[in-house]
Amino acid sequence: MKRLGVLILILFLTGCSEEAVKENTKDAKAKSGDYTSDTLEGQEKSRAIFQTVSSAEAIELIESGSVQIIDVRSPDGYEESHIPNARNIPLKDLETNKTILDKNESYLIVCKVGKTSEIASKLLAEKGYENIYNLSNGMDGWTGEVENQE
């Protein structure tokens, strides 16, 4: 947070344009683990936000009972191994609204390496879900317990 304030102050003092300040602020937020996307809907702007968390942070969220786990891989990938109590909802089902989730709940989004879950997290955030956590590095970086269906 200090870095963001210092960055803004430096840009302000050097006379950068407002657009440059916005870009650098967005870059600083991306580095902090939060994703922010500005989308225009008519004349209104909405902000889509989710947080990327490490395996250790995800384990804390799960142990506290504060998140539901959504695995967005294909059923085959999910069956190979998954986090206990994870619900398998492939990305395509989220995109086509085949599955409706409660917007008041918090969700940990998981995939194999963290890229598909990032897409799913953006999608959910843009649909108005506010408590979204993307597992950094996906199952490849997961250090917690796993279940196998085989």
Backbone as ProteinMPNN parsed JSONL, in Angstrom:
{"seq_chain_A": "MKRLGVLILILFLTGCSEEAVKENTKDAKAKSGDYTSDTLEGQEKSRAIFQTVSSAEAIELIESGSVQIIDVRSPDGYEESHIPNARNIPLKDLETNKTILDKNESYLIVCKVGKTSEIASKLLAEKGYENIYNLSNGMDGWTGEVENQE", "coords_chain_A": {"N_chain_A": [[0.821, -1.174, 0.0], [2.016, 1.184, 0.727], [3.78, 1.518, -1.378], [2.055, 2.07, -3.498], [1.029, 4.576, -2.76], [3.385, 6.108, -2.768], [4.104, 5.834, -5.454], [1.961, 7.15, -6.728], [2.33, 9.722, -5.696], [4.87, 10.368, -6.781], [4.284, 10.299, -9.521], [2.438, 12.359, -9.641], [3.987, 14.566, -8.881], [5.792, 14.635, -10.967], [4.283, 15.417, -13.04], [2.671, 13.741, -14.641], [0.097, 12.615, -16.834], [-3.433, 12.254, -16.102], [-4.399, 9.867, -17.112], [-2.065, 8.287, -17.258], [-1.494, 8.034, -14.565], [-3.723, 6.515, -13.756], [-3.224, 4.114, -15.189], [-0.773, 3.278, -14.022], [-1.598, 2.964, -11.391], [-3.403, 0.858, -11.698], [-1.585, -1.125, -12.529], [-0.072, -1.363, -10.174], [-1.998, -2.352, -8.4], [-2.528, -4.808, -9.594], [-0.138, -6.123, -9.12], [-0.348, -6.438, -6.416], [-2.053, -8.506, -5.993], [-4.74, -8.202, -6.324], [-7.356, -7.955, -8.711], [-8.58, -5.622, -10.91], [-11.079, -4.505, -13.007], [-12.238, -2.243, -15.339], [-15.315, -1.727, -16.775], [-17.457, -0.56, -19.303], [-20.833, 0.128, -19.222], [-23.244, 1.293, -20.956], [-23.398, 4.51, -19.832], [-22.405, 4.048, -17.382], [-19.876, 2.996, -15.093], [-18.57, -0.066, -13.973], [-16.927, -1.926, -11.438], [-14.978, -4.744, -11.43], [-13.843, -7.031, -9.185], [-11.52, -9.312, -7.779], [-9.665, -11.436, -5.589], [-6.4, -12.779, -5.663], [-5.052, -15.602, -4.167], [-2.574, -17.308, -2.199], [-1.626, -20.786, -1.772], [-1.38, -21.313, 0.984], [-2.9, -19.206, 2.075], [-5.383, -19.843, 0.996], [-5.877, -22.276, 2.272], [-6.248, -21.367, 4.89], [-8.625, -19.869, 4.525], [-10.38, -21.939, 3.821], [-10.258, -23.595, 6.115], [-11.386, -21.866, 7.965], [-13.951, -21.938, 7.213], [-15.065, -20.078, 5.577], [-15.334, -19.993, 2.81], [-16.668, -21.408, -0.224], [-15.612, -24.002, -2.319], [-14.872, -23.936, -5.695], [-14.172, -25.827, -8.412], [-13.006, -25.342, -11.543], [-12.179, -26.928, -13.616], [-12.294, -29.479, -16.21], [-14.529, -32.324, -15.901], [-12.9, -34.649, -15.968], [-10.33, -33.731, -15.167], [-10.965, -32.853, -12.61], [-11.753, -35.279, -11.407], [-9.342, -36.61, -11.367], [-7.791, -35.449, -9.276], [-8.675, -33.434, -6.498], [-9.497, -30.647, -4.331], [-10.722, -31.456, -1.125], [-14.257, -31.452, -0.658], [-14.678, -29.726, -2.757], [-16.588, -28.311, -5.378], [-17.377, -29.302, -8.608], [-17.556, -27.258, -11.269], [-17.355, -26.735, -14.427], [-15.651, -24.23, -16.4], [-17.021, -23.513, -18.779], [-19.672, -23.977, -18.06], [-20.081, -22.0, -16.162], [-19.827, -19.782, -17.807], [-22.047, -20.02, -19.492], [-24.109, -19.724, -17.789], [-25.245, -22.027, -16.697], [-25.085, -22.884, -14.148], [-26.144, -21.463, -11.201], [-24.94, -19.388, -8.743], [-24.922, -18.354, -5.298], [-24.808, -14.976, -4.712], [-24.157, -13.875, -2.291], [-22.382, -15.482, -1.029], [-18.958, -16.584, -0.416], [-16.313, -17.505, -2.592], [-13.776, -19.813, -3.481], [-11.868, -20.129, -6.233], [-10.682, -22.625, -8.366], [-8.281, -24.213, -10.511], [-6.142, -26.049, -12.755], [-3.54, -24.757, -13.146], [-3.962, -22.121, -12.459], [-4.72, -20.23, -14.35], [-7.149, -20.669, -15.831], [-8.877, -20.511, -13.69], [-8.48, -17.862, -13.049], [-9.691, -16.59, -15.217], [-12.31, -17.467, -14.777], [-12.749, -16.257, -12.294], [-12.64, -13.527, -12.971], [-14.869, -13.449, -14.651], [-16.991, -14.112, -12.858], [-16.736, -11.964, -11.051], [-17.317, -9.818, -12.742], [-19.953, -10.374, -13.162], [-21.056, -9.567, -10.848], [-20.457, -10.86, -8.461], [-18.99, -10.629, -5.317], [-17.187, -11.699, -3.46], [-14.736, -13.242, -4.255], [-12.105, -15.507, -4.646], [-9.14, -16.329, -6.177], [-7.205, -19.163, -6.69], [-3.851, -19.022, -6.654], [-1.556, -20.4, -8.918], [-3.031, -22.729, -9.022], [-4.05, -26.207, -8.793], [-1.578, -27.3, -9.238], [0.102, -25.87, -7.597], [-0.935, -26.328, -5.14], [-0.842, -27.035, -1.7], [-2.247, -28.328, 0.18], [-4.573, -30.812, 1.441], [-5.742, -33.441, -0.722], [-8.24, -35.107, -2.726], [-8.862, -38.136, -4.439], [-10.681, -39.529, -7.086], [-10.369, -41.898, -8.298]], "CA_chain_A": [[0.0, 0.0, 0.0], [2.943, 2.304, 0.746], [4.309, 1.677, -2.723], [1.035, 2.696, -4.311], [1.001, 5.992, -2.389], [4.629, 6.722, -3.245], [3.998, 5.871, -6.902], [1.026, 8.215, -7.089], [2.975, 10.993, -5.373], [5.917, 10.609, -7.774], [3.646, 10.63, -10.79], [1.821, 13.671, -9.495], [5.043, 15.564, -8.852], [6.461, 14.704, -12.263], [3.354, 15.997, -14.015], [2.083, 12.757, -15.54], [-1.32, 12.805, -17.112], [-4.361, 11.469, -15.275], [-4.467, 8.537, -17.696], [-0.862, 7.563, -16.852], [-1.67, 7.713, -13.146], [-4.675, 5.402, -13.7], [-2.542, 2.906, -15.651], [0.204, 2.857, -13.023], [-2.358, 2.508, -10.229], [-3.921, -0.458, -12.055], [-0.438, -2.027, -12.486], [0.293, -1.582, -8.776], [-3.01, -3.227, -7.814], [-2.342, -6.147, -10.144], [0.994, -6.718, -8.435], [-0.692, -6.712, -5.026], [-2.879, -9.706, -5.913], [-6.124, -7.886, -6.633], [-7.612, -7.666, -10.102], [-9.639, -4.645, -11.089], [-11.398, -4.299, -14.411], [-13.263, -1.239, -15.593], [-16.112, -2.013, -17.949], [-18.481, 0.449, -19.534], [-22.17, -0.347, -19.535], [-23.894, 2.578, -21.189], [-22.555, 5.56, -19.282], [-21.978, 3.674, -16.038], [-18.694, 2.147, -14.933], [-18.639, -1.009, -12.862], [-15.604, -2.449, -11.126], [-14.975, -6.172, -11.142], [-12.683, -7.266, -8.33], [-11.335, -10.564, -7.063], [-8.341, -11.494, -4.98], [-5.622, -13.99, -5.883], [-4.485, -16.03, -2.893], [-1.629, -18.429, -2.209], [-2.133, -22.034, -1.223], [-1.495, -21.157, 2.444], [-4.049, -18.328, 2.354], [-6.585, -20.606, 0.654], [-6.088, -23.248, 3.351], [-6.831, -20.609, 6.007], [-10.02, -19.572, 4.168], [-11.137, -23.194, 3.884], [-10.348, -24.024, 7.516], [-12.28, -20.962, 8.689], [-15.316, -22.186, 6.744], [-15.593, -18.847, 4.979], [-15.465, -20.084, 1.354], [-17.031, -22.629, -0.923], [-14.577, -24.258, -3.318], [-15.373, -24.235, -7.029], [-13.118, -26.309, -9.296], [-13.523, -25.031, -12.871], [-11.605, -27.826, -14.612], [-13.193, -30.487, -16.785], [-14.776, -33.428, -14.961], [-11.745, -35.558, -15.932], [-9.298, -33.119, -14.326], [-11.498, -32.861, -11.244], [-11.726, -36.656, -10.899], [-7.954, -37.004, -11.144], [-7.574, -35.046, -7.888], [-9.286, -32.143, -6.193], [-9.541, -30.259, -2.929], [-11.916, -32.027, -0.493], [-15.473, -30.648, -0.632], [-14.771, -28.842, -3.917], [-17.695, -28.559, -6.302], [-16.89, -29.188, -9.978], [-18.372, -26.491, -12.203], [-16.452, -26.331, -15.502], [-15.737, -22.832, -16.829], [-18.065, -23.324, -19.796], [-20.963, -23.922, -17.376], [-20.187, -20.664, -15.572], [-20.008, -18.83, -18.906], [-23.388, -20.146, -20.067], [-25.067, -19.584, -16.687], [-25.903, -23.292, -16.378], [-25.065, -22.997, -12.698], [-26.346, -20.189, -10.52], [-24.345, -19.376, -7.411], [-25.415, -17.316, -4.394], [-23.899, -13.828, -4.729], [-23.801, -13.512, -0.915], [-21.368, -16.42, -0.553], [-17.568, -16.395, -0.835], [-15.888, -18.649, -3.386], [-12.392, -20.037, -3.86], [-11.921, -20.676, -7.579], [-9.506, -23.483, -8.537], [-8.086, -24.967, -11.752], [-4.875, -26.788, -12.724], [-2.364, -23.894, -12.968], [-4.347, -20.782, -12.014], [-5.125, -19.354, -15.457], [-8.579, -20.83, -16.073], [-9.571, -19.988, -12.508], [-8.422, -16.405, -13.149], [-10.744, -16.231, -16.17], [-13.576, -17.698, -14.082], [-12.863, -15.235, -11.247], [-13.005, -12.283, -13.673], [-16.245, -13.622, -15.117], [-17.887, -13.999, -11.709], [-16.664, -10.59, -10.534], [-18.039, -8.96, -13.679], [-21.385, -10.674, -12.999], [-21.521, -8.989, -9.594], [-20.04, -11.608, -7.278], [-18.033, -9.749, -4.645], [-16.253, -12.413, -2.583], [-14.105, -14.236, -5.112], [-10.684, -15.735, -4.406], [-8.523, -17.167, -7.189], [-6.048, -19.894, -6.157], [-2.627, -18.821, -7.428], [-0.877, -21.626, -9.347], [-3.981, -23.828, -9.094], [-3.75, -27.48, -8.125], [-0.136, -27.562, -9.345], [0.762, -25.231, -6.469], [-1.707, -26.615, -3.928], [-0.069, -27.76, -0.686], [-3.17, -28.934, 1.146], [-5.115, -32.153, 1.229], [-6.434, -33.705, -1.98], [-9.022, -36.343, -2.851], [-8.824, -38.749, -5.758], [-11.906, -40.301, -7.351], [-10.025, -43.176, -8.944]], "C_chain_A": [[0.872, 1.246, 0.0], [3.45, 2.599, -0.652], [3.328, 2.402, -3.625], [0.975, 4.192, -4.032], [2.222, 6.722, -2.897], [4.584, 6.871, -4.764], [3.091, 7.008, -7.36], [1.653, 9.579, -6.827], [4.046, 11.339, -6.403], [5.305, 11.012, -9.11], [3.013, 12.015, -10.756], [2.879, 14.765, -9.576], [5.754, 15.706, -10.188], [5.536, 15.177, -13.37], [2.777, 15.008, -15.0], [0.604, 13.036, -15.72], [-2.166, 11.932, -16.193], [-4.447, 10.041, -15.793], [-3.259, 7.696, -17.292], [-0.954, 7.156, -15.391], [-2.614, 6.526, -12.996], [-4.008, 4.09, -14.111], [-1.567, 2.393, -14.608], [-0.472, 2.366, -11.756], [-2.893, 1.102, -10.491], [-2.796, -1.492, -12.01], [-0.059, -2.363, -11.05], [-0.708, -2.506, -8.096], [-2.832, -4.65, -8.307], [-1.193, -6.851, -9.44], [0.66, -7.081, -6.999], [-1.568, -7.942, -4.874], [-4.341, -9.446, -6.166], [-6.243, -7.604, -8.115], [-8.759, -6.674, -10.152], [-9.848, -4.44, -12.574], [-12.475, -3.242, -14.515], [-13.996, -1.631, -16.858], [-17.163, -0.94, -18.082], [-19.781, -0.234, -19.904], [-23.013, 0.9, -19.703], [-22.952, 3.655, -20.726], [-21.988, 5.189, -17.92], [-20.728, 2.807, -16.083], [-18.943, 1.193, -13.79], [-17.246, -1.571, -12.658], [-15.738, -3.918, -10.751], [-13.698, -6.485, -10.378], [-12.702, -8.689, -7.781], [-9.915, -10.556, -6.526], [-7.683, -12.825, -5.301], [-4.917, -14.336, -4.578], [-3.531, -17.199, -3.095], [-2.313, -19.67, -1.658], [-2.344, -21.912, 0.292], [-2.691, -20.283, 2.819], [-5.361, -19.049, 2.065], [-6.905, -21.626, 1.742], [-6.717, -22.559, 4.561], [-8.299, -20.292, 5.737], [-10.894, -20.815, 4.306], [-11.327, -23.633, 5.324], [-11.274, -23.138, 8.331], [-13.741, -21.167, 8.289], [-15.913, -20.997, 6.019], [-15.736, -18.893, 3.464], [-16.013, -21.433, 0.919], [-16.014, -22.781, -2.04], [-15.235, -24.66, -4.63], [-14.182, -24.605, -7.905], [-13.658, -26.179, -10.723], [-12.896, -25.875, -13.986], [-12.672, -28.749, -15.187], [-13.454, -31.565, -15.735], [-13.601, -34.402, -14.862], [-10.641, -35.016, -15.032], [-9.694, -33.132, -12.866], [-11.394, -34.255, -10.634], [-10.307, -37.134, -10.61], [-7.529, -36.669, -9.716], [-8.172, -33.663, -7.698], [-9.232, -31.876, -4.691], [-10.807, -30.865, -2.318], [-13.047, -31.0, -0.409], [-15.573, -29.636, -1.764], [-15.931, -29.288, -4.796], [-17.151, -28.358, -7.717], [-17.916, -28.467, -10.841], [-17.424, -26.011, -13.306], [-16.71, -24.889, -15.952], [-16.865, -22.611, -17.821], [-19.458, -23.257, -19.159], [-21.16, -22.579, -16.675], [-20.476, -19.623, -16.649], [-21.427, -18.849, -19.453], [-24.494, -20.055, -19.012], [-25.845, -20.863, -16.398], [-26.003, -23.485, -14.869], [-25.203, -21.613, -12.099], [-25.792, -20.326, -9.108], [-24.93, -18.225, -6.61], [-24.4, -16.173, -4.335], [-23.487, -13.385, -3.327], [-22.713, -14.41, -0.33], [-19.982, -16.011, -1.036], [-17.106, -17.671, -1.52], [-14.387, -18.638, -3.625], [-12.447, -20.756, -5.201], [-10.591, -21.364, -7.89], [-9.489, -24.094, -9.941], [-6.745, -25.689, -11.653], [-3.684, -25.873, -12.41], [-2.698, -22.465, -12.566], [-4.82, -19.841, -13.107], [-6.624, -19.455, -15.749], [-9.38, -20.303, -14.891], [-9.533, -18.459, -12.495], [-9.509, -15.905, -14.102], [-12.105, -16.369, -15.497], [-13.802, -16.638, -13.004], [-13.255, -13.894, -11.852], [-14.467, -12.329, -14.088], [-17.238, -13.442, -13.969], [-17.909, -12.578, -11.145], [-17.437, -9.638, -11.436], [-19.54, -9.197, -13.626], [-21.919, -10.196, -11.653], [-21.197, -9.77, -8.342], [-18.897, -10.83, -6.628], [-16.968, -10.476, -3.834], [-15.627, -13.58, -3.318], [-12.614, -14.288, -4.82], [-10.172, -16.715, -5.454], [-7.289, -17.842, -6.58], [-4.864, -19.733, -7.099], [-1.961, -20.163, -7.704], [-1.757, -22.869, -9.304], [-3.569, -25.071, -8.314], [-2.267, -27.815, -8.219], [0.628, -26.947, -8.177], [0.096, -25.507, -5.133], [-0.886, -27.461, -2.962], [-0.948, -28.446, 0.355], [-3.591, -30.327, 0.746], [-5.807, -32.268, -0.123], [-7.216, -35.008, -1.888], [-8.872, -36.826, -4.278], [-10.083, -39.563, -5.917], [-11.587, -41.688, -7.877], [-9.912, -44.3, -7.96]], "O_chain_A": [[0.536, 2.246, -0.635], [3.543, 3.754, -1.068], [3.722, 3.251, -4.425], [0.88, 4.992, -4.963], [2.112, 7.838, -3.404], [4.976, 7.906, -5.301], [3.433, 7.744, -8.286], [1.522, 10.491, -7.643], [4.123, 12.483, -6.851], [5.763, 11.959, -9.749], [3.058, 12.75, -11.742], [2.69, 15.77, -10.261], [6.265, 16.779, -10.509], [5.962, 15.322, -14.516], [2.42, 15.401, -16.11], [-0.047, 13.621, -14.854], [-1.665, 10.987, -15.584], [-4.557, 9.102, -15.005], [-3.41, 6.507, -17.011], [-0.54, 6.057, -15.021], [-2.349, 5.624, -12.202], [-4.204, 3.066, -13.457], [-1.534, 1.193, -14.333], [0.027, 1.445, -11.109], [-2.843, 0.246, -9.608], [-2.997, -2.604, -11.521], [0.243, -3.515, -10.739], [-0.315, -3.357, -7.298], [-2.966, -5.598, -7.533], [-1.267, -8.054, -9.188], [1.314, -7.946, -6.416], [-1.812, -8.388, -3.752], [-5.124, -10.394, -6.218], [-5.315, -7.065, -8.717], [-9.789, -6.87, -9.508], [-8.89, -4.224, -13.316], [-13.509, -3.333, -13.854], [-13.375, -1.844, -17.899], [-17.702, -0.462, -17.084], [-19.818, -1.078, -20.799], [-23.449, 1.5, -18.721], [-21.809, 3.712, -21.182], [-21.179, 5.93, -17.362], [-20.548, 1.994, -16.989], [-19.467, 1.589, -12.749], [-16.471, -1.678, -13.608], [-16.514, -4.281, -9.867], [-12.598, -6.233, -10.868], [-13.743, -9.204, -7.374], [-9.074, -9.767, -6.958], [-8.321, -13.875, -5.225], [-4.272, -13.489, -3.96], [-3.667, -17.976, -4.04], [-3.431, -19.608, -1.145], [-3.365, -22.356, 0.818], [-3.41, -20.586, 3.771], [-6.337, -18.888, 2.798], [-8.068, -21.819, 2.094], [-7.622, -23.111, 5.187], [-9.133, -20.432, 6.632], [-12.002, -20.754, 4.838], [-12.432, -24.005, 5.719], [-11.887, -23.605, 9.29], [-14.651, -20.645, 8.933], [-17.13, -20.911, 5.859], [-16.214, -17.925, 2.874], [-15.845, -22.449, 1.594], [-15.599, -21.791, -2.641], [-16.042, -25.588, -4.681], [-13.285, -23.789, -8.115], [-14.646, -26.823, -11.076], [-13.065, -25.568, -15.166], [-13.805, -28.789, -14.707], [-12.684, -31.703, -14.784], [-13.331, -34.929, -13.782], [-10.078, -35.756, -14.225], [-8.87, -33.389, -11.988], [-10.994, -34.401, -9.479], [-10.09, -37.957, -9.721], [-6.967, -37.517, -9.023], [-8.176, -32.834, -8.608], [-8.955, -32.772, -3.894], [-11.869, -30.796, -2.936], [-12.813, -29.825, -0.123], [-16.452, -28.775, -1.745], [-16.211, -30.478, -4.935], [-16.523, -27.336, -7.99], [-18.998, -28.988, -11.112], [-16.757, -24.989, -13.141], [-17.837, -24.397, -15.891], [-17.593, -21.623, -17.717], [-20.333, -22.555, -19.667], [-22.281, -22.077, -16.602], [-21.264, -18.701, -16.44], [-21.956, -17.806, -19.838], [-25.668, -20.281, -19.309], [-26.975, -20.805, -15.911], [-26.901, -24.17, -14.38], [-24.459, -20.698, -12.453], [-26.132, -21.256, -8.377], [-25.383, -17.233, -7.181], [-23.251, -16.387, -3.947], [-22.555, -12.592, -3.187], [-22.183, -14.126, 0.745], [-19.847, -15.196, -1.948], [-17.449, -18.776, -1.099], [-13.798, -17.6, -3.928], [-12.998, -21.852, -5.305], [-9.52, -20.785, -7.71], [-10.533, -24.447, -10.49], [-6.262, -25.918, -10.544], [-2.901, -26.172, -11.509], [-1.786, -21.666, -12.351], [-5.284, -18.742, -12.803], [-7.294, -18.434, -15.898], [-10.445, -19.713, -15.074], [-10.456, -17.825, -11.984], [-10.171, -14.907, -13.819], [-12.957, -15.492, -15.631], [-14.926, -16.172, -12.822], [-14.11, -13.196, -11.308], [-15.209, -11.365, -13.899], [-18.213, -12.702, -14.099], [-18.969, -12.054, -10.802], [-18.136, -8.749, -10.949], [-20.32, -8.322, -14.002], [-23.094, -10.393, -11.345], [-21.622, -9.382, -7.253], [-17.952, -10.422, -7.303], [-15.923, -9.89, -3.552], [-15.933, -14.743, -3.054], [-11.943, -13.258, -4.755], [-10.713, -17.811, -5.599], [-6.428, -17.167, -6.017], [-4.877, -20.251, -8.216], [-1.824, -20.98, -6.793], [-1.259, -23.972, -9.532], [-2.846, -24.998, -7.32], [-1.746, -28.539, -7.37], [1.69, -27.446, -7.803], [0.518, -24.976, -4.105], [-0.305, -28.476, -3.35], [-0.448, -29.066, 1.293], [-3.032, -30.933, -0.168], [-6.39, -31.301, -0.611], [-6.902, -35.888, -1.087], [-8.768, -36.028, -5.211], [-10.513, -40.226, -4.973], [-12.456, -42.561, -7.896], [-9.629, -45.434, -8.348]]}, "name": "protein", "num_of_chains": 1, "seq": "MKRLGVLILILFLTGCSEEAVKENTKDAKAKSGDYTSDTLEGQEKSRAIFQTVSSAEAIELIESGSVQIIDVRSPDGYEESHIPNARNIPLKDLETNKTILDKNESYLIVCKVGKTSEIASKLLAEKGYENIYNLSNGMDGWTGEVENQE"}
